[in-house]
Amino acid sequence: MLSKLLYPFTFVLSRLKYAQKFILISVLFAAPLALLFSLWIAGTQEEISSSLLEKKGLAQVEASLPFVLSLQQHRGQANAYLNGGGADSETKLAEAALQADNDAALIDKALQNAELAGSGAEWKEIFGEWKTLQQQTSSLSAEDSFSRHSELIGRMLDFVIKSADESGLSLDTEIDSFYLMDMVVKRLPSLIEETAQIRGTGNGMLTKRQAKPEALTDVAVKKAQAENNLKELNKALARLGELNPEAGAKIEASGNQSADSIETFLTLVQQRLFDDKSLSSEPAEFFAAGTSTIEVSYSFFGEASSTLALLLDQRIDRLETQRNLIVSTIAVALLLVLLFYAAFYRSVHSAVSLLSERSAAMAEGDLSRTIALETRDELGQVGDSFNRMIAALNKTLLGAQGASERSAESSQQLSSVSTESSLAMRQVAEAVQSVAEGSEMQRRMTEDTALAMNEMAIGISRIAESSASVAESAAETAQRADAGDRELSAAVEQMRSIRESVSLSTGSVSRLDEHSRQIDDIVASIKAIARQTQLLSLNANIEAARAGEHGRGFAVVASEVGKLAEQTQSSVETISLRIGDIRGLIGETVELMQRTDSETTYGMTFIDRASSAIGEIGQSARSVNDQIQEISAASEEISAGVEEVTASVSEVARVAQHSSEESQNMAAAAQQQLAALEEIGSAAGALSDMAGGLQSDLKFFKLSSGQ
């Protein structure tokens, strides 16, 4: 199943060179990393951009609150003017209007910097409504003026919230800055406006010394809203101190002062407007208390805004530092990976090239050099196995060469002995022929006994000398034939040792192939672990995404684990490919050793034939020796007959007849021995040719002299 699954990838990789394989794997490995890195950079840059936009929104909010205070001031002066305040109130009204225009210019500048289209359109409507109200203030009643001013201020508070929403400030993801944002955007502006409305309404009630039920209800509602906002403000201050002690310490004093001032003013409202039914308090004192509370709250607003801007700056600095650090770390890591990748490729390429070079040299018969790999990995183990195989082949082939040389020498000696034996046998045949002629002459010429006996004595003397020489030659021939047979037996044993060594080497290579299969299994296990690690990394990323902000660090670790698993899987696939190549080389080695085994078997066949031929030579030599012994015995009998010739001529004739018959037998035996010796010479020549061929085959291998 796994082979079928990996077949397309193996098919592609098997047709690429190592450099192309590394490039392909690098591209496949780098592409998703580059995508993830670009997504992370884009996300980080988006967070930085969002924080910068939040700062612009905060600047717009800060610019808006002075205009709100100017509108509140204008509302109070308009109320005084419309209630008969005189020329002094008119002057203060004009000054308040001028201040409001100046503060509106600050909002225009903040809008240009922030480039928030939605709040920009909203501001144009508010500014147009302000200019209309500014022109119509003198023609309105005090109640209408107060109502329209309050509506315009309410729109400005909505404008503040809209600015925060459009800039993303109200959706801030960090909890400490969120609480500060809530103070700056919602709580403090609302408290300031509620205080201002209570101040204006209460001032009118104390001035007139009477309170309408609707006015008291409105003040009670504003008072309740202010108390609720004050409560939320105190909670936010306490929570900020817990989350960010440093930021909480910056605004703690100002916040407590603002809260105390608002609480004091609300207590004063309860006492002067609700508890004192006669409304006998001084309006100016009440108005001054409200103004002081607004000023303290505005001061706290400024510090809170500055602290929020500082947190946003710190966040931007932190994100930029984190971005730069990670980019630098990734750059250094990529450089290290590239260097290790290049070193790994060079190491594998060098090892494979050396193995290929030495395998080619071994195929050409060069077994004199070993493989020196400067690595301790699986390729190093393959190199060690090659070295052990080279050592075993050197030992085996050196022994085979020595045996073949000894066989060649023995066959040459045997050929020389057989040649000498042939010459000796020719001499014996000639001598026997002479004896036969002498015997025939004795039979025909019995009357010339003395002369025949003299010639017979001479012939017998020659026969004795030749028989002795032939006997010595035959004995030497038998000894040399036995020696040749022993040498051939040693050569046979050596060839069997060669065959056993080749079989052992074949078994060693087969075990090496089995070990490579086991390594394949281990590699498959590592691949499975890598895939499981990737699944765990994916699950960890999912859980980190669910955890939100708190899971970011865990997500980074999970991503790094996933990357490590992908690197492990990529490296394991590369190792699997190298092992496949090594197994191919092992198969070629097994085939070569099987071929060597076949050639050794073929050589043993010829040596067995030579051994049989030498055995036959020995047997023939022993037969010649026996016949020569017979010749010697016959010569002795002839000698005895010669001594008895003087006693009886008839006995001489009988002995001559017997000698003639024996001479014929000796001639036939000599011819047989001569033919046998010629066969021995032919067999010795064939053995010499076979030994020479074996030497030529073994000289194909260039062996190490140190083995």
N, C-alpha and C positions, 0 to 999 in steps of 0.2 A: 504493500500500500504506500509506504513512504517512498519507495523507489519510483513508483508511478507519479506520485505527487512532485518529486524533485526532478523528474525526467526533463521537463522543458528547461529548467534552470541549468541542469547538468549539460544538456545539449548545447545551450548557448555558451557556457563557460568552457566546455571542452574544445570549442573552435576558436578560442581567443588565446593570445599570448599572455604571459604573466603581466606585462605592463598594461595591456588592455583590460585584463581581469581586474587589476587593482584600480584602474581608472573607473571602470563600470561600477564596482562596489563602492568606491569613494563617492561617486555622483549619487548613487542610490542612498547612501548613508547621509550625505551632506544635504540633500534636497529637503527632507523633512525637518532636519535640524535648522536649516536656514529659514524654512517656513515658520517653525515654532519661534525662532529667535526674532524674526520680523514681526510676528504677532505680539510677542512680549514687548518689543521696542515700541510698537504702535500703541499697545495698552498703556505702557509707562508714559509715553509722550502724551497720550490722551489724558491721563491723570494730571500731568504737569499743566497741560493746556486748560483743563477744567479748574485747577487751582488758580491759575492766572486769571481765568474768567471770573472766578469767585472774588478775587481781589478787585477786579474792575467793578463787579456788582457792589462790593462793600464800599468802594470809593463813591459810587453813585448814591448808596444809602447814606453815607456820611455827609454828602453834599445836600441831601434832601432835608435832613432834620433842621438845619439852620433856617431853611425857608419855611418849615412848619412853625418854628418859634417866631419867625417874623410875621407869619399870618396870625398867630395867636396874639402877638403884640398889636398888630393892626386891628384885630377884632376888638381887643380891649379899648384901644383909643377911639375906635369908631363908636363903640357903645357909650363911652364918656362924652364924645362929641355930640352924638344924637340925643343924649339925655340932657343937653344944655351945658356942656362943659366950657364953652366960650372959645376965645381965640387961642388960648394956650393948648386946649385939646386939639384944635385944628392943626396947629403947628406940629404937635407930637404925632398926629395922624399922618401928616405929610412925611415926616421923618420915618415913620414905620413903613409907609409905602415905598420910600426910596430904599430902605434896608431890604425889604422883600424883593425889590427888583435886582439889587446887587446879589442877593442869595440865589435868585433865579438864574443869574448869569453863571454862578458856580455849577448849578445843575446842568446847564447847557454844555459847559466845558467837560463835565464828567460823562455826559452822554456821548460826546464826540470821542472821548477816549475809550469808553466801553463798547460802543458800536452795537448797542442792544436795540434792535428795530422795534420790538413790541412796546417796550417802555418808552422809547422815543416818541412814538405816536401818541401814547397816553399822556406824556408830558406836554405835548403841543396843545392838547385839549385842555389840560389843567391850566397851563399858562394863559390860554385864551380866556378861560373862565375867570382867572384872576384879574386880567386886565379889564374885563367887563365889570367885575365887582368893584374894582378900584374906581372906575368912572361913575358907577351908580351908587356908591356908598352914601354920599351926602343926601341922596333923594330917598333913601330907604328909612323905614322905621327901625328903632333899636332892636326889636325882636326879629325882624326880617334880616337885618344886617348880621346879628349874632347867628341866626339859623344858617344863612348862606355861607358865612365864614366857617361855621362848624362843618357844613357839608363839604366845602372845599378842602378843609384840613383832613376830613375823613378820606376824601379821594387821594390826598397826598400820602396818607398812611397806607392806603391800598397800593399806591404807586411804589412805596418802599417795599411792600411785600412782593409786588410783581417784579420789581428789579431783582430782588433776591431769588425769586423763582426762575426768572429768565436766565440769570447768570449761573444757576445751579447752587447758589449759596444756601438756599433753604433745604437742599437735598444733600448737604455735606455728609460724607460717609464716616467721619471720625467723630466719636461721641463727645469729646471735650470741646472741639470747635463747634459742634452742633449746639451745645448748650449756650456758648457765647453768642452764636448767631441768633438763637431764640431771644436772648436778652436784647441784642442790638436791633433786630428787625421787628420784633413783636412787643415784647414786654415793656421796654423803656419808652418807645414812642407812644404806646397806648397809655402808660402811666402819666407821661408828660401831658398828653392831650386831656386825659380825664382830670388831672390836677388843674390844668388851665381852664377847662369848662366849669369845674366846681368853683375855682377862684372867681371867674367872671360872673357866674350866676349868683354866688354868695355875696359878692361885692354889691351887686344890684339890689339884692334883698336887704342888706344892711344899710345901704344908702337910703332906700325908701322906707325902712323900718317896718316892712310888711312882706309877707311871703305867700305867694299864691300856691294852692295845693299842687298844681302841675309842676311848678318850679321845685317845690320840696321833693316831689316824687322823682323828678329828673336828677336832682342832686343825690337822692338816696340810691338811685340806680347807678350813677357814676361812682359813688362812694363804694358800693358793693363790688363793682367791676374793678376799681382800683385795689380794693382789699384782696380780691382774688388774684389779680396780676402781681400784687406784692408778695402774696404767698408763693406763687409759682416762681417769682424772681428769687426769693430766699432759697427755695429748693434747688434752683439751678445753680446758685452760688455755692451751696453746700456740695452738690454733686460734682461741680467743676473742681472744687478743692480736693475731692477724693480721687478724681480721674487724673488731674494734672496739677499737682501741688504747686509747681512753679508758676503756672498761669493763674491759679487761684490766689496765690500770695500777692500777685501784682495788682489785682483789682479788689482784694478782700476789704481793705480799709475804705476805699471809695464806695464799694457796694454796700457795706454796712452803714456808712454815713448816709447814702441815698435812701436805703430802706428805713433808717431811723427818721430821716427828714419826712419821708412820705407818711410814715406811721404817725408822726407827731402832727402833721398837717391834717390827716384824717381824724385824729382825736380832737383837734381844734375845730374842725367842721362839725363834729358831733356836738361839741359844747356850744359853739356860737350860733349854729343854725337850727339845731334840733332840741337841745336841752334848754336854751334861752328862748323862750316863746316871745319875749318882747323885742328880740333882735337889737339889743342895746350896745353891742360891740362896735368899735370903730371900724369903718369900712377899709380905711387906709392900712390899718394894722393887719386885717385879714388878707388884703390884697398883697401886702408885702410878704406875709408868711407863705402864701401860695407861690409868689414869684421866687422866693428863696428856695423852696422845694424844687421848682422847675430848674433853677440854675444848678442845684446840687445834682439832680438827676441827669441834666445835660452833661455835666462834668463827668459823671460816672459813665454816660454813654460814650464820651470821647475816649476814656481809658479802656472801656470794653472793646470799642472798635479798634483801637491801637493794638490791644492784646490779640484780638482775632486776626488782624493783619499780620502780626508777628507769628502766630501759629501757622497761617497760610504760607508765609515766607519760609518758615522752618520745614514745612511739609514739602514745598517746592525744592528747597535745598537738599532735603533728605532723598527725594525721588531722583533728583539729578545726580547726587552722589552715588546712589544705588545703581542708577543706570550706567554711569561712567565706570563704576567699579566692576559691574557684571560684564560690561563690554570689554574692559581691559582683561578681566579674568578669562573670558571666552577667547579673546584674541591670543592670550598666552597659552591657553589650553589647546587651541587649534594649532598653534605653532608647534607645541610639544607633540601633539598627535601626528602632525605632518612629519616631524623629524623621526618619531618612532615608526611611523608608517613607511617612510623611506628606508630607514634602517632595517625594518622587518623585510621589506621587499628585496633589499640588497642581500640580506642574509640568506633568504630562501633562494634567490636567483643564483647566488654564488654556490650554495650547497648543491642545488639541482644541476648547475653547469658542471661542477666537479664530478658529481656522480655520473652524469652523462658522458663526460670525457673519459673517465676511468672505465665505464662499461664498454665504450667503443674500443678502448685500448685492450681490454680483456677479450672482446670479440675478435680482435686481430692477433691474439696470442700473447699479449704483454701482461705477464703476471708478476713483474719485478718491482712494481711500486704499489704502496698502500695508499689509502684515502685518508687525508688529514683534514677533518672538518672541525672548525673552531666553534662548535655549538654543542649544547647538551640536550637538545630537544629530540623529537622523534627522528628527524633526519640524521642527527648524530648517531642514534642507535642503529639506523640503517647502515651508516658508514662503518660502524664497528662490526656489524654483521658481514659486510662486504670484506672487511679486512680479515676476519676469521675465515671466510670462505677462500680468499686469496692465499692465506697461509696454508690451509688444508690442501688446496690444489697444488701449491708449490711443493709441499712435502710429498704428495702422491706422485706428481709428474717427475720430480727429481729421482724418486725411486724407480719409476718406469724407465726413465732415460738410462739410469745405471744398468738396469736389467737388460735393456735392449742392446746397450754397448757390449755387455758380457756375452749375450747371445750371439751378437755379430762376431765377436772374437772366437767364441767356441765353434761357430759354424765355419769360420775360415780355417781354424785348426783342423776340424773334421774333414774339410775339403782337401786340405794338404795331405792329411794322413791317408785319405782314400786314394789320392793320386799316387802316393808312394806305394801303397798296397797294390794298386793296379800294375805299376812297373814291376814290382816283385813277382806278381802272379804271372806276368808275361815271361819273366825269366824262368819261373817254375815250368811254365808250359813248354818253353823251348827246351829246357832240360829234359822234361818227360818225353818230348818228341825225340830227343837224341837217344834216350834210353830205349824207346820203342824201336828205333832204327837199329841200335846195337843188338837188341835181342833178336830181331829178324835176321840180322847178319850172322849172329851166333848159330841160329838154327840152320841156316843155309850152308854155313861154312864151319861145321864141327871139326873138320880135319885140321883147320888152322887154329887149334885150341889155344896155343900159347899166345898167338897174336891177339885173338879175340879176348882172351882173359886179360891181357895187358890193357887193351882198349876199354874192357868192362871195368877194370880197376879204376882207370882214369875217370870213366863215366860215373862210377859209384862214388868216387871222391867228390866229383862235382855235385852229384845229387845230394850227398851228405852236407856239403857246404851250403848249397842252395836251400836245402830243407831247414838247416839251422837258421839261415838268414830269414827265410820265409816264416819260420816259427816265431822268431823274435818280432818280425814285422806284424804278424797276425796278432800276437799277444799285445803289442803296443796299440794296434788298431782297436782291439777289443777294449783296452783300458781307456783309450781316448773316446771311443763310442760311449762307454759308461760315463765318462766325465761330461761329454756333451749332453747325455741324457739327464744327468744331475743338474747341469746349468739350465737346460730347458725346463726342468721341473721347478727350479728356483724362479725362472722367468714366468712360468705359469702361476706360481704362488704370488709373485709380485703383481702380475696382471689381475689376479683375483683380489689382491689387496687394493689395487687401484679401483677396481669396480666397487668394492665395499666402501672405499673412501668417497667415491662419487655418489654412491647410494646414501651414505651418511650426510654428505653435503646437500643432496636433494632433500633429505628429511629435514635438515636444519633450515633450508630455504622454505620448505613447506610450513615448518613451525613459525618461521618469520612471517609467512603469509597469514597464518592463523592469528599471530599476535596483531598483525595489521587489521584483521577483521575485528578482533577484540577492541582495538583502538577505535574502529568505526562505531562499535556499540557504545563505547564511552563517549565518543563525540556526539552520538545521537542522544545520549542521556543529558549531556551538557546543553544540547539544543533545546531539549524539552524543558530543562531548568530555566533557560533563557526565555523561552516562550511563557512559562509560568510567571517568571519575574516581570515580563511585560504586562501580563494580565493583572498582576498585583499592583504594578505601577499605575495602570489605567484605573483600577478600582480606587487606588489611593488618590488619584487626581479627581475622580468623581466625588469622593468623600470630602476632599479639600475644597472643591467647588461648593459643595453643600454647606461647608462650615463658613464660607464667605471670607471675611477679612482675617479671622483667626486661623484659617487653613492655608493662608498663602505660603508660609514657610514650609509647611508639610507638602504643599503642592510642588514647591521647588525641589525638595528632596525626592519626591516621587518621580518628578520628571527626570532628575539626574539618575535615579535607579533605572528608569525606562531606557535612558540613553545608554547606560552601562550594559543593560541586557541586550540592546540592539548591537552594541560593539562586540559583546561576547558572542552573539549568534553569528555576526559577520565573520569574526575571527575563526570560530569553530567551523563554519562552512569552508573557509579558505584552507584550514588544516585538513578537512575531509577531502578536499580536492588534491592536496599534496599527497595524502596517503593513497588515494586512488592511483596517482602517477607512480608512486613507489611500488604499489602492488603490480602495476603493469611491468615495471623493470624486474620485479621478482619472478613474474611469469616467464619473461624472456630468459632470465638466468636458469630457471628450472628446465626450460626447453633446451638451452645450451648444454646443461649437465646431462640431460637425457640423451642428447646427441653424442656426448663424450662416452656415456655408458654403452651406447650402441657400437661406437667405434672400438671401444675396449673389448667388447664381446666378440667383434669381428676379428680383432687381433688375436684373441685367445684361441679362436678356431684355427688360425694359421699355425700358432705355436703348438697346439695339440697335434696338428698334422705333422709338424717338424719332429715333435717328440716321438710319434709313431715311427717316422722314417728312421730316426736315430736308433730306436729300439731294434728295427729290422737290420740296420747296419751292424749293431752289436751282435745280433743273433747270427748274421752271415759271417762276421769276423770269427765268432766262436766256432762256427762250422768249418771255416777255413783252417783254423788252428787244429781242429780234430783231424781233418784230412791230412794236414802236414805231419801230424804225429803218425798217422798211418804210413805216410811216405817215409818218415824216418825209420819206422819199424821195418818197412819193406827193404830199405837200404841196408839195415842190419842183417836181414835175412840173405840179401844178395851177397853181402860180405862173407857170411858164413858159407854160402854155396861156393864162392870162389875158393875158399880154403879146402873144400871137399872135391873140387874139380880134378885135382891131381889123383884122387882115388878112383874116380870113375867118369868116363866121358859121357856115358849115358845119363849119369846124374847131372852132368853139366847141361846136357840137352834138355833134361826135364826142368832144371832151374831156369834155363834160358826161356823155355816156353812159358814158365810161370812168370818170369820177369816181363816177358812181352805182354802177357795178359794184364799184369799189374800196371805196366806202363800205359796201356790203353786206358785203364781205369783212372790212373793219375792224370792223363791228358784230359779226359772228360771232366774229372773233378776240377782240374785247373781252369778249364774253360768256364765251368759253372761259377767258380770263385771269382774269375775275372769279370764275368757278367754282373755278379753280385756287387763287386767293388765299384763297377761303373755306375750301378744303380745308387750305391752309397754316395758316390761323387755327385751324381745328379741331385739326390735328395739334399746333400750338404749345400750345393749351389742354390737350390730353392730356399733352404733355410736361411742362407746368407742374404738372399734377395729379400725375404720376408723381414729379417732383422733390420736390413737397411731401410726398407719401407717404414717399419715402425720407428726407427730413429728419425727418419725424415718427418714423419707425422709429429713426433714429440718435439723436434726442433722448432716446430711452428710456434710453440709456447716459449716466451721469454721469461725465464724464472729468476727469482731473487737468489743470489748466492748465499744469503744469510740463513736460508731455511735449512 
